[in-house]
Amino acid sequence: MYTALVEKLGNLPDNTQVFCGHEYTQQNLKFARFIERDNQDILKKIEWANDKRSKGLPTVSISIL
């Protein structure tokens, strides 16, 4: 991870934009729900993620600097 983040990405030109390539939010939340079944924050986040994805929207943050 150090090589990828620091040595490779860190050496790209300052104007380089890096974006996420995969949507794992729903899978990660499924796992979180398995571990903490009654956690209301997780249940709310699952609803939020399902709503976003049903509309074709991303659940990962996109920042443009």
mmCIF file as Biopython writes it, N, C-alpha, C and O atoms, coordinates in Angstrom:
data_model
#
loop_
_atom_site.group_PDB
_atom_site.id
_atom_site.type_symbol
_atom_site.label_atom_id
_atom_site.label_alt_id
_atom_site.label_comp_id
_atom_site.label_asym_id
_atom_site.label_entity_id
_atom_site.label_seq_id
_atom_site.pdbx_PDB_ins_code
_atom_site.Cartn_x
_atom_site.Cartn_y
_atom_site.Cartn_z
_atom_site.occupancy
_atom_site.B_iso_or_equiv
_atom_site.auth_seq_id
_atom_site.auth_asym_id
_atom_site.pdbx_PDB_model_num
ATOM 1   N N  . MET A ? 1  ? 0.835   -1.177 0.000   1.0 0.0 1  A 1 
ATOM 2   C CA . MET A ? 1  ? 0.000   0.000  0.000   1.0 0.0 1  A 1 
ATOM 3   C C  . MET A ? 1  ? 0.888   1.252  0.000   1.0 0.0 1  A 1 
ATOM 4   O O  . MET A ? 1  ? 0.591   2.225  -0.693  1.0 0.0 1  A 1 
ATOM 5   N N  . TYR A ? 2  ? 1.958   1.224  0.766   1.0 0.0 2  A 1 
ATOM 6   C CA . TYR A ? 2  ? 2.863   2.370  0.804   1.0 0.0 2  A 1 
ATOM 7   C C  . TYR A ? 2  ? 3.385   2.683  -0.597  1.0 0.0 2  A 1 
ATOM 8   O O  . TYR A ? 2  ? 3.400   3.836  -1.027  1.0 0.0 2  A 1 
ATOM 9   N N  . THR A ? 3  ? 3.812   1.634  -1.298  1.0 0.0 3  A 1 
ATOM 10  C CA . THR A ? 3  ? 4.347   1.829  -2.649  1.0 0.0 3  A 1 
ATOM 11  C C  . THR A ? 3  ? 3.305   2.462  -3.556  1.0 0.0 3  A 1 
ATOM 12  O O  . THR A ? 3  ? 3.599   3.405  -4.291  1.0 0.0 3  A 1 
ATOM 13  N N  . ALA A ? 4  ? 2.071   1.934  -3.498  1.0 0.0 4  A 1 
ATOM 14  C CA . ALA A ? 4  ? 1.011   2.445  -4.366  1.0 0.0 4  A 1 
ATOM 15  C C  . ALA A ? 4  ? 0.655   3.884  -4.038  1.0 0.0 4  A 1 
ATOM 16  O O  . ALA A ? 4  ? 0.537   4.716  -4.938  1.0 0.0 4  A 1 
ATOM 17  N N  . LEU A ? 5  ? 0.481   4.184  -2.754  1.0 0.0 5  A 1 
ATOM 18  C CA . LEU A ? 5  ? 0.018   5.517  -2.376  1.0 0.0 5  A 1 
ATOM 19  C C  . LEU A ? 5  ? 1.109   6.569  -2.366  1.0 0.0 5  A 1 
ATOM 20  O O  . LEU A ? 5  ? 0.914   7.670  -2.881  1.0 0.0 5  A 1 
ATOM 21  N N  . VAL A ? 6  ? 2.238   6.248  -1.794  1.0 0.0 6  A 1 
ATOM 22  C CA . VAL A ? 6  ? 3.286   7.243  -1.620  1.0 0.0 6  A 1 
ATOM 23  C C  . VAL A ? 6  ? 4.219   7.298  -2.820  1.0 0.0 6  A 1 
ATOM 24  O O  . VAL A ? 6  ? 4.457   8.368  -3.381  1.0 0.0 6  A 1 
ATOM 25  N N  . GLU A ? 7  ? 4.742   6.152  -3.209  1.0 0.0 7  A 1 
ATOM 26  C CA . GLU A ? 7  ? 5.744   6.163  -4.268  1.0 0.0 7  A 1 
ATOM 27  C C  . GLU A ? 7  ? 5.140   6.365  -5.657  1.0 0.0 7  A 1 
ATOM 28  O O  . GLU A ? 7  ? 5.721   7.071  -6.482  1.0 0.0 7  A 1 
ATOM 29  N N  . LYS A ? 8  ? 4.003   5.768  -5.923  1.0 0.0 8  A 1 
ATOM 30  C CA . LYS A ? 8  ? 3.411   5.904  -7.261  1.0 0.0 8  A 1 
ATOM 31  C C  . LYS A ? 8  ? 2.487   7.112  -7.355  1.0 0.0 8  A 1 
ATOM 32  O O  . LYS A ? 8  ? 2.737   8.019  -8.148  1.0 0.0 8  A 1 
ATOM 33  N N  . LEU A ? 9  ? 1.421   7.134  -6.553  1.0 0.0 9  A 1 
ATOM 34  C CA . LEU A ? 9  ? 0.481   8.255  -6.626  1.0 0.0 9  A 1 
ATOM 35  C C  . LEU A ? 9  ? 1.127   9.560  -6.168  1.0 0.0 9  A 1 
ATOM 36  O O  . LEU A ? 9  ? 0.838   10.625 -6.713  1.0 0.0 9  A 1 
ATOM 37  N N  . GLY A ? 10 ? 1.983   9.476  -5.187  1.0 0.0 10 A 1 
ATOM 38  C CA . GLY A ? 10 ? 2.640   10.669 -4.665  1.0 0.0 10 A 1 
ATOM 39  C C  . GLY A ? 10 ? 3.580   11.329 -5.650  1.0 0.0 10 A 1 
ATOM 40  O O  . GLY A ? 10 ? 3.904   12.507 -5.502  1.0 0.0 10 A 1 
ATOM 41  N N  . ASN A ? 11 ? 4.023   10.592 -6.650  1.0 0.0 11 A 1 
ATOM 42  C CA . ASN A ? 11 ? 4.951   11.142 -7.639  1.0 0.0 11 A 1 
ATOM 43  C C  . ASN A ? 11 ? 4.273   11.598 -8.923  1.0 0.0 11 A 1 
ATOM 44  O O  . ASN A ? 11 ? 4.944   12.026 -9.862  1.0 0.0 11 A 1 
ATOM 45  N N  . LEU A ? 12 ? 2.954   11.508 -8.970  1.0 0.0 12 A 1 
ATOM 46  C CA . LEU A ? 12 ? 2.239   11.987 -10.151 1.0 0.0 12 A 1 
ATOM 47  C C  . LEU A ? 12 ? 2.202   13.518 -10.133 1.0 0.0 12 A 1 
ATOM 48  O O  . LEU A ? 12 ? 2.330   14.128 -9.071  1.0 0.0 12 A 1 
ATOM 49  N N  . PRO A ? 13 ? 2.028   14.133 -11.292 1.0 0.0 13 A 1 
ATOM 50  C CA . PRO A ? 13 ? 1.938   15.597 -11.339 1.0 0.0 13 A 1 
ATOM 51  C C  . PRO A ? 13 ? 0.814   16.116 -10.434 1.0 0.0 13 A 1 
ATOM 52  O O  . PRO A ? 13 ? -0.188  15.432 -10.226 1.0 0.0 13 A 1 
ATOM 53  N N  . ASP A ? 14 ? 0.987   17.317 -9.905  1.0 0.0 14 A 1 
ATOM 54  C CA . ASP A ? 14 ? 0.010   17.899 -8.975  1.0 0.0 14 A 1 
ATOM 55  C C  . ASP A ? 14 ? -1.392  18.012 -9.558  1.0 0.0 14 A 1 
ATOM 56  O O  . ASP A ? 14 ? -2.368  17.966 -8.810  1.0 0.0 14 A 1 
ATOM 57  N N  . ASN A ? 15 ? -1.513  18.155 -10.853 1.0 0.0 15 A 1 
ATOM 58  C CA . ASN A ? 15 ? -2.835  18.314 -11.460 1.0 0.0 15 A 1 
ATOM 59  C C  . ASN A ? 15 ? -3.508  16.975 -11.786 1.0 0.0 15 A 1 
ATOM 60  O O  . ASN A ? 15 ? -4.550  16.956 -12.440 1.0 0.0 15 A 1 
ATOM 61  N N  . THR A ? 16 ? -2.931  15.870 -11.344 1.0 0.0 16 A 1 
ATOM 62  C CA . THR A ? 16 ? -3.504  14.545 -11.583 1.0 0.0 16 A 1 
ATOM 63  C C  . THR A ? 16 ? -4.724  14.342 -10.694 1.0 0.0 16 A 1 
ATOM 64  O O  . THR A ? 16 ? -4.689  14.639 -9.500  1.0 0.0 16 A 1 
ATOM 65  N N  . GLN A ? 17 ? -5.805  13.833 -11.287 1.0 0.0 17 A 1 
ATOM 66  C CA . GLN A ? 17 ? -7.017  13.517 -10.530 1.0 0.0 17 A 1 
ATOM 67  C C  . GLN A ? 17 ? -7.111  12.002 -10.394 1.0 0.0 17 A 1 
ATOM 68  O O  . GLN A ? 17 ? -6.926  11.269 -11.365 1.0 0.0 17 A 1 
ATOM 69  N N  . VAL A ? 18 ? -7.401  11.542 -9.186  1.0 0.0 18 A 1 
ATOM 70  C CA . VAL A ? 18 ? -7.522  10.111 -8.907  1.0 0.0 18 A 1 
ATOM 71  C C  . VAL A ? 18 ? -8.938  9.837  -8.429  1.0 0.0 18 A 1 
ATOM 72  O O  . VAL A ? 18 ? -9.445  10.534 -7.550  1.0 0.0 18 A 1 
ATOM 73  N N  . PHE A ? 19 ? -9.579  8.826  -9.002  1.0 0.0 19 A 1 
ATOM 74  C CA . PHE A ? 19 ? -10.956 8.494  -8.670  1.0 0.0 19 A 1 
ATOM 75  C C  . PHE A ? 19 ? -11.062 7.041  -8.224  1.0 0.0 19 A 1 
ATOM 76  O O  . PHE A ? 19 ? -10.264 6.197  -8.631  1.0 0.0 19 A 1 
ATOM 77  N N  . CYS A ? 20 ? -12.048 6.759  -7.392  1.0 0.0 20 A 1 
ATOM 78  C CA . CYS A ? 20 ? -12.332 5.378  -6.985  1.0 0.0 20 A 1 
ATOM 79  C C  . CYS A ? 20 ? -12.775 4.593  -8.207  1.0 0.0 20 A 1 
ATOM 80  O O  . CYS A ? 20 ? -13.408 5.136  -9.112  1.0 0.0 20 A 1 
ATOM 81  N N  . GLY A ? 21 ? -12.443 3.334  -8.224  1.0 0.0 21 A 1 
ATOM 82  C CA . GLY A ? 21 ? -12.827 2.512  -9.363  1.0 0.0 21 A 1 
ATOM 83  C C  . GLY A ? 21 ? -13.915 1.504  -9.061  1.0 0.0 21 A 1 
ATOM 84  O O  . GLY A ? 21 ? -14.414 0.857  -9.982  1.0 0.0 21 A 1 
ATOM 85  N N  . HIS A ? 22 ? -14.300 1.347  -7.808  1.0 0.0 22 A 1 
ATOM 86  C CA . HIS A ? 22 ? -15.264 0.314  -7.447  1.0 0.0 22 A 1 
ATOM 87  C C  . HIS A ? 22 ? -16.235 0.821  -6.391  1.0 0.0 22 A 1 
ATOM 88  O O  . HIS A ? 22 ? -15.904 1.693  -5.587  1.0 0.0 22 A 1 
ATOM 89  N N  . GLU A ? 23 ? -17.408 0.274  -6.408  1.0 0.0 23 A 1 
ATOM 90  C CA . GLU A ? 23 ? -18.456 0.568  -5.424  1.0 0.0 23 A 1 
ATOM 91  C C  . GLU A ? 23 ? -18.569 -0.608 -4.466  1.0 0.0 23 A 1 
ATOM 92  O O  . GLU A ? 23 ? -19.168 -1.629 -4.804  1.0 0.0 23 A 1 
ATOM 93  N N  . TYR A ? 24 ? -18.008 -0.476 -3.295  1.0 0.0 24 A 1 
ATOM 94  C CA . TYR A ? 24 ? -18.082 -1.535 -2.296  1.0 0.0 24 A 1 
ATOM 95  C C  . TYR A ? 24 ? -18.942 -1.152 -1.093  1.0 0.0 24 A 1 
ATOM 96  O O  . TYR A ? 24 ? -19.034 -1.926 -0.140  1.0 0.0 24 A 1 
ATOM 97  N N  . THR A ? 25 ? -19.564 0.002  -1.113  1.0 0.0 25 A 1 
ATOM 98  C CA . THR A ? 25 ? -20.298 0.494  0.050   1.0 0.0 25 A 1 
ATOM 99  C C  . THR A ? 25 ? -21.367 -0.484 0.510   1.0 0.0 25 A 1 
ATOM 100 O O  . THR A ? 25 ? -21.447 -0.800 1.697   1.0 0.0 25 A 1 
ATOM 101 N N  . GLN A ? 26 ? -22.188 -0.965 -0.412  1.0 0.0 26 A 1 
ATOM 102 C CA . GLN A ? 26 ? -23.279 -1.855 -0.018  1.0 0.0 26 A 1 
ATOM 103 C C  . GLN A ? 26 ? -22.744 -3.171 0.555   1.0 0.0 26 A 1 
ATOM 104 O O  . GLN A ? 26 ? -23.283 -3.676 1.540   1.0 0.0 26 A 1 
ATOM 105 N N  . GLN A ? 27 ? -21.698 -3.727 -0.043  1.0 0.0 27 A 1 
ATOM 106 C CA . GLN A ? 27 ? -21.114 -4.963 0.485   1.0 0.0 27 A 1 
ATOM 107 C C  . GLN A ? 27 ? -20.515 -4.729 1.866   1.0 0.0 27 A 1 
ATOM 108 O O  . GLN A ? 27 ? -20.678 -5.556 2.763   1.0 0.0 27 A 1 
ATOM 109 N N  . ASN A ? 28 ? -19.830 -3.617 2.036   1.0 0.0 28 A 1 
ATOM 110 C CA . ASN A ? 28 ? -19.242 -3.311 3.343   1.0 0.0 28 A 1 
ATOM 111 C C  . ASN A ? 28 ? -20.327 -3.133 4.406   1.0 0.0 28 A 1 
ATOM 112 O O  . ASN A ? 28 ? -20.160 -3.554 5.551   1.0 0.0 28 A 1 
ATOM 113 N N  . LEU A ? 29 ? -21.427 -2.512 4.021   1.0 0.0 29 A 1 
ATOM 114 C CA . LEU A ? 29 ? -22.523 -2.323 4.969   1.0 0.0 29 A 1 
ATOM 115 C C  . LEU A ? 29 ? -23.220 -3.639 5.317   1.0 0.0 29 A 1 
ATOM 116 O O  . LEU A ? 29 ? -23.677 -3.820 6.445   1.0 0.0 29 A 1 
ATOM 117 N N  . LYS A ? 30 ? -23.302 -4.554 4.353   1.0 0.0 30 A 1 
ATOM 118 C CA . LYS A ? 30 ? -23.855 -5.878 4.646   1.0 0.0 30 A 1 
ATOM 119 C C  . LYS A ? 30 ? -23.023 -6.567 5.725   1.0 0.0 30 A 1 
ATOM 120 O O  . LYS A ? 30 ? -23.558 -7.163 6.659   1.0 0.0 30 A 1 
ATOM 121 N N  . PHE A ? 31 ? -21.715 -6.473 5.576   1.0 0.0 31 A 1 
ATOM 122 C CA . PHE A ? 31 ? -20.822 -7.074 6.569   1.0 0.0 31 A 1 
ATOM 123 C C  . PHE A ? 31 ? -20.997 -6.388 7.922   1.0 0.0 31 A 1 
ATOM 124 O O  . PHE A ? 31 ? -21.068 -7.053 8.956   1.0 0.0 31 A 1 
ATOM 125 N N  . ALA A ? 32 ? -21.068 -5.063 7.912   1.0 0.0 32 A 1 
ATOM 126 C CA . ALA A ? 32 ? -21.251 -4.316 9.163   1.0 0.0 32 A 1 
ATOM 127 C C  . ALA A ? 32 ? -22.547 -4.722 9.852   1.0 0.0 32 A 1 
ATOM 128 O O  . ALA A ? 32 ? -22.586 -4.866 11.074  1.0 0.0 32 A 1 
ATOM 129 N N  . ARG A ? 33 ? -23.606 -4.906 9.070   1.0 0.0 33 A 1 
ATOM 130 C CA . ARG A ? 33 ? -24.895 -5.321 9.643   1.0 0.0 33 A 1 
ATOM 131 C C  . ARG A ? 33 ? -24.799 -6.722 10.241  1.0 0.0 33 A 1 
ATOM 132 O O  . ARG A ? 33 ? -25.418 -7.002 11.268  1.0 0.0 33 A 1 
ATOM 133 N N  . PHE A ? 34 ? -24.029 -7.601 9.606   1.0 0.0 34 A 1 
ATOM 134 C CA . PHE A ? 34 ? -23.821 -8.952 10.132  1.0 0.0 34 A 1 
ATOM 135 C C  . PHE A ? 34 ? -23.149 -8.898 11.503  1.0 0.0 34 A 1 
ATOM 136 O O  . PHE A ? 34 ? -23.494 -9.661 12.406  1.0 0.0 34 A 1 
ATOM 137 N N  . ILE A ? 35 ? -22.186 -7.986 11.646  1.0 0.0 35 A 1 
ATOM 138 C CA . ILE A ? 35 ? -21.439 -7.861 12.900  1.0 0.0 35 A 1 
ATOM 139 C C  . ILE A ? 35 ? -22.269 -7.145 13.968  1.0 0.0 35 A 1 
ATOM 140 O O  . ILE A ? 35 ? -22.271 -7.547 15.131  1.0 0.0 35 A 1 
ATOM 141 N N  . GLU A ? 36 ? -22.974 -6.081 13.568  1.0 0.0 36 A 1 
ATOM 142 C CA . GLU A ? 36 ? -23.760 -5.279 14.521  1.0 0.0 36 A 1 
ATOM 143 C C  . GLU A ? 36 ? -25.198 -5.165 14.018  1.0 0.0 36 A 1 
ATOM 144 O O  . GLU A ? 36 ? -25.594 -4.130 13.481  1.0 0.0 36 A 1 
ATOM 145 N N  . ARG A ? 37 ? -25.960 -6.213 14.191  1.0 0.0 37 A 1 
ATOM 146 C CA . ARG A ? 37 ? -27.326 -6.302 13.642  1.0 0.0 37 A 1 
ATOM 147 C C  . ARG A ? 37 ? -28.259 -5.180 14.081  1.0 0.0 37 A 1 
ATOM 148 O O  . ARG A ? 37 ? -29.130 -4.776 13.311  1.0 0.0 37 A 1 
ATOM 149 N N  . ASP A ? 38 ? -28.100 -4.678 15.277  1.0 0.0 38 A 1 
ATOM 150 C CA . ASP A ? 38 ? -29.035 -3.680 15.808  1.0 0.0 38 A 1 
ATOM 151 C C  . ASP A ? 38 ? -28.523 -2.245 15.739  1.0 0.0 38 A 1 
ATOM 152 O O  . ASP A ? 38 ? -29.145 -1.341 16.298  1.0 0.0 38 A 1 
ATOM 153 N N  . ASN A ? 39 ? -27.417 -2.029 15.073  1.0 0.0 39 A 1 
ATOM 154 C CA . ASN A ? 39 ? -26.835 -0.694 14.989  1.0 0.0 39 A 1 
ATOM 155 C C  . ASN A ? 39 ? -27.683 0.164  14.040  1.0 0.0 39 A 1 
ATOM 156 O O  . ASN A ? 39 ? -27.691 -0.056 12.829  1.0 0.0 39 A 1 
ATOM 157 N N  . GLN A ? 40 ? -28.381 1.124  14.600  1.0 0.0 40 A 1 
ATOM 158 C CA . GLN A ? 40 ? -29.293 1.974  13.811  1.0 0.0 40 A 1 
ATOM 159 C C  . GLN A ? 40 ? -28.555 2.837  12.784  1.0 0.0 40 A 1 
ATOM 160 O O  . GLN A ? 40 ? -29.097 3.128  11.718  1.0 0.0 40 A 1 
ATOM 161 N N  . ASP A ? 41 ? -27.341 3.241  13.097  1.0 0.0 41 A 1 
ATOM 162 C CA . ASP A ? 41 ? -26.570 4.040  12.134  1.0 0.0 41 A 1 
ATOM 163 C C  . ASP A ? 41 ? -26.265 3.221  10.877  1.0 0.0 41 A 1 
ATOM 164 O O  . ASP A ? 41 ? -26.335 3.733  9.760   1.0 0.0 41 A 1 
ATOM 165 N N  . ILE A ? 42 ? -25.931 1.960  11.073  1.0 0.0 42 A 1 
ATOM 166 C CA . ILE A ? 42 ? -25.653 1.087  9.928   1.0 0.0 42 A 1 
ATOM 167 C C  . ILE A ? 42 ? -26.927 0.876  9.116   1.0 0.0 42 A 1 
ATOM 168 O O  . ILE A ? 42 ? -26.895 0.942  7.887   1.0 0.0 42 A 1 
ATOM 169 N N  . LEU A ? 43 ? -28.036 0.624  9.787   1.0 0.0 43 A 1 
ATOM 170 C CA . LEU A ? 43 ? -29.304 0.407  9.075   1.0 0.0 43 A 1 
ATOM 171 C C  . LEU A ? 43 ? -29.712 1.639  8.270   1.0 0.0 43 A 1 
ATOM 172 O O  . LEU A ? 43 ? -30.209 1.506  7.152   1.0 0.0 43 A 1 
ATOM 173 N N  . LYS A ? 44 ? -29.509 2.822  8.819   1.0 0.0 44 A 1 
ATOM 174 C CA . LYS A ? 44 ? -29.810 4.064  8.088   1.0 0.0 44 A 1 
ATOM 175 C C  . LYS A ? 44 ? -28.886 4.235  6.889   1.0 0.0 44 A 1 
ATOM 176 O O  . LYS A ? 44 ? -29.317 4.664  5.818   1.0 0.0 44 A 1 
ATOM 177 N N  . LYS A ? 45 ? -27.621 3.899  7.076   1.0 0.0 45 A 1 
ATOM 178 C CA . LYS A ? 45 ? -26.653 4.034  5.985   1.0 0.0 45 A 1 
ATOM 179 C C  . LYS A ? 45 ? -26.967 3.050  4.859   1.0 0.0 45 A 1 
ATOM 180 O O  . LYS A ? 45 ? -26.765 3.365  3.687   1.0 0.0 45 A 1 
ATOM 181 N N  . ILE A ? 46 ? -27.460 1.857  5.211   1.0 0.0 46 A 1 
ATOM 182 C CA . ILE A ? 46 ? -27.863 0.887  4.188   1.0 0.0 46 A 1 
ATOM 183 C C  . ILE A ? 46 ? -29.004 1.459  3.358   1.0 0.0 46 A 1 
ATOM 184 O O  . ILE A ? 46 ? -28.985 1.364  2.131   1.0 0.0 46 A 1 
ATOM 185 N N  . GLU A ? 47 ? -29.993 2.048  4.011   1.0 0.0 47 A 1 
ATOM 186 C CA . GLU A ? 47 ? -31.102 2.668  3.284   1.0 0.0 47 A 1 
ATOM 187 C C  . GLU A ? 47 ? -30.587 3.767  2.357   1.0 0.0 47 A 1 
ATOM 188 O O  . GLU A ? 47 ? -30.998 3.855  1.200   1.0 0.0 47 A 1 
ATOM 189 N N  . TRP A ? 48 ? -29.691 4.598  2.869   1.0 0.0 48 A 1 
ATOM 190 C CA . TRP A ? 48 ? -29.116 5.688  2.079   1.0 0.0 48 A 1 
ATOM 191 C C  . TRP A ? 48 ? -28.387 5.143  0.855   1.0 0.0 48 A 1 
ATOM 192 O O  . TRP A ? 48 ? -28.575 5.636  -0.257  1.0 0.0 48 A 1 
ATOM 193 N N  . ALA A ? 49 ? -27.549 4.118  1.067   1.0 0.0 49 A 1 
ATOM 194 C CA . ALA A ? 49 ? -26.764 3.542  -0.030  1.0 0.0 49 A 1 
ATOM 195 C C  . ALA A ? 49 ? -27.680 2.893  -1.065  1.0 0.0 49 A 1 
ATOM 196 O O  . ALA A ? 49 ? -27.469 3.053  -2.267  1.0 0.0 49 A 1 
ATOM 197 N N  . ASN A ? 50 ? -28.681 2.172  -0.610  1.0 0.0 50 A 1 
ATOM 198 C CA . ASN A ? 50 ? -29.608 1.534  -1.541  1.0 0.0 50 A 1 
ATOM 199 C C  . ASN A ? 50 ? -30.361 2.568  -2.369  1.0 0.0 50 A 1 
ATOM 200 O O  . ASN A ? 50 ? -30.581 2.366  -3.563  1.0 0.0 50 A 1 
ATOM 201 N N  . ASP A ? 51 ? -30.752 3.660  -1.749  1.0 0.0 51 A 1 
ATOM 202 C CA . ASP A ? 51 ? -31.433 4.734  -2.467  1.0 0.0 51 A 1 
ATOM 203 C C  . ASP A ? 51 ? -30.529 5.350  -3.529  1.0 0.0 51 A 1 
ATOM 204 O O  . ASP A ? 51 ? -30.942 5.542  -4.673  1.0 0.0 51 A 1 
ATOM 205 N N  . LYS A ? 52 ? -29.298 5.658  -3.142  1.0 0.0 52 A 1 
ATOM 206 C CA . LYS A ? 52 ? -28.345 6.257  -4.096  1.0 0.0 52 A 1 
ATOM 207 C C  . LYS A ? 52 ? -28.116 5.343  -5.290  1.0 0.0 52 A 1 
ATOM 208 O O  . LYS A ? 52 ? -28.180 5.783  -6.438  1.0 0.0 52 A 1 
ATOM 209 N N  . ARG A ? 53 ? -27.845 4.059  -5.015  1.0 0.0 53 A 1 
ATOM 210 C CA . ARG A ? 53 ? -27.526 3.129  -6.093  1.0 0.0 53 A 1 
ATOM 211 C C  . ARG A ? 53 ? -28.733 2.865  -6.975  1.0 0.0 53 A 1 
ATOM 212 O O  . ARG A ? 53 ? -28.577 2.646  -8.177  1.0 0.0 53 A 1 
ATOM 213 N N  . SER A ? 54 ? -29.939 2.880  -6.407  1.0 0.0 54 A 1 
ATOM 214 C CA . SER A ? 54 ? -31.142 2.662  -7.219  1.0 0.0 54 A 1 
ATOM 215 C C  . SER A ? 54 ? -31.343 3.801  -8.223  1.0 0.0 54 A 1 
ATOM 216 O O  . SER A ? 54 ? -32.019 3.636  -9.239  1.0 0.0 54 A 1 
ATOM 217 N N  . LYS A ? 55 ? -30.754 4.944  -7.925  1.0 0.0 55 A 1 
ATOM 218 C CA . LYS A ? 55 ? -30.825 6.104  -8.820  1.0 0.0 55 A 1 
ATOM 219 C C  . LYS A ? 55 ? -29.597 6.208  -9.722  1.0 0.0 55 A 1 
ATOM 220 O O  . LYS A ? 55 ? -29.451 7.168  -10.480 1.0 0.0 55 A 1 
ATOM 221 N N  . GLY A ? 56 ? -28.717 5.212  -9.633  1.0 0.0 56 A 1 
ATOM 222 C CA . GLY A ? 56 ? -27.508 5.229  -10.454 1.0 0.0 56 A 1 
ATOM 223 C C  . GLY A ? 56 ? -26.447 6.194  -9.959  1.0 0.0 56 A 1 
ATOM 224 O O  . GLY A ? 56 ? -25.541 6.562  -10.707 1.0 0.0 56 A 1 
ATOM 225 N N  . LEU A ? 57 ? -26.551 6.605  -8.706  1.0 0.0 57 A 1 
ATOM 226 C CA . LEU A ? 57 ? -25.597 7.555  -8.136  1.0 0.0 57 A 1 
ATOM 227 C C  . LEU A ? 57 ? -24.525 6.822  -7.335  1.0 0.0 57 A 1 
ATOM 228 O O  . LEU A ? 57 ? -24.774 5.732  -6.821  1.0 0.0 57 A 1 
ATOM 229 N N  . PRO A ? 58 ? -23.340 7.407  -7.225  1.0 0.0 58 A 1 
ATOM 230 C CA . PRO A ? 58 ? -22.278 6.773  -6.440  1.0 0.0 58 A 1 
ATOM 231 C C  . PRO A ? 58 ? -22.497 6.963  -4.942  1.0 0.0 58 A 1 
ATOM 232 O O  . PRO A ? 58 ? -23.181 7.889  -4.508  1.0 0.0 58 A 1 
ATOM 233 N N  . THR A ? 59 ? -21.902 6.069  -4.170  1.0 0.0 59 A 1 
ATOM 234 C CA . THR A ? 59 ? -21.932 6.209  -2.715  1.0 0.0 59 A 1 
ATOM 235 C C  . THR A ? 59 ? -20.586 6.634  -2.190  1.0 0.0 59 A 1 
ATOM 236 O O  . THR A ? 59 ? -20.440 6.895  -0.996  1.0 0.0 59 A 1 
ATOM 237 N N  . VAL A ? 60 ? -19.603 6.709  -3.056  1.0 0.0 60 A 1 
ATOM 238 C CA . VAL A ? 60 ? -18.278 7.165  -2.650  1.0 0.0 60 A 1 
ATOM 239 C C  . VAL A ? 60 ? -18.168 8.652  -2.938  1.0 0.0 60 A 1 
ATOM 240 O O  . VAL A ? 60 ? -18.765 9.160  -3.888  1.0 0.0 60 A 1 
ATOM 241 N N  . SER A ? 61 ? -17.415 9.329  -2.124  1.0 0.0 61 A 1 
ATOM 242 C CA . SER A ? 61 ? -17.250 10.781 -2.291  1.0 0.0 61 A 1 
ATOM 243 C C  . SER A ? 61 ? -16.419 11.066 -3.531  1.0 0.0 61 A 1 
ATOM 244 O O  . SER A ? 61 ? -15.465 10.356 -3.846  1.0 0.0 61 A 1 
ATOM 245 N N  . ILE A ? 62 ? -16.801 12.098 -4.203  1.0 0.0 62 A 1 
ATOM 246 C CA . ILE A ? 62 ? -16.040 12.567 -5.349  1.0 0.0 62 A 1 
ATOM 247 C C  . ILE A ? 62 ? -15.643 14.001 -5.057  1.0 0.0 62 A 1 
ATOM 248 O O  . ILE A ? 62 ? -16.494 14.880 -4.917  1.0 0.0 62 A 1 
ATOM 249 N N  . SER A ? 63 ? -14.355 14.225 -4.968  1.0 0.0 63 A 1 
ATOM 250 C CA . SER A ? 63 ? -13.862 15.571 -4.679  1.0 0.0 63 A 1 
ATOM 251 C C  . SER A ? 63 ? -13.090 16.094 -5.871  1.0 0.0 63 A 1 
ATOM 252 O O  . SER A ? 63 ? -12.268 15.386 -6.453  1.0 0.0 63 A 1 
ATOM 253 N N  . ILE A ? 64 ? -13.349 17.303 -6.219  1.0 0.0 64 A 1 
ATOM 254 C CA . ILE A ? 64 ? -12.574 17.961 -7.264  1.0 0.0 64 A 1 
ATOM 255 C C  . ILE A ? 64 ? -11.895 19.150 -6.622  1.0 0.0 64 A 1 
ATOM 256 O O  . ILE A ? 64 ? -12.540 20.064 -6.108  1.0 0.0 64 A 1 
ATOM 257 N N  . LEU A ? 65 ? -10.591 19.112 -6.665  1.0 0.0 65 A 1 
ATOM 258 C CA . LEU A ? 65 ? -9.809  20.187 -6.028  1.0 0.0 65 A 1 
ATOM 259 C C  . LEU A ? 65 ? -9.507  21.283 -7.010  1.0 0.0 65 A 1 
ATOM 260 O O  . LEU A ? 65 ? -8.860  22.268 -6.656  1.0 0.0 65 A 1 
#
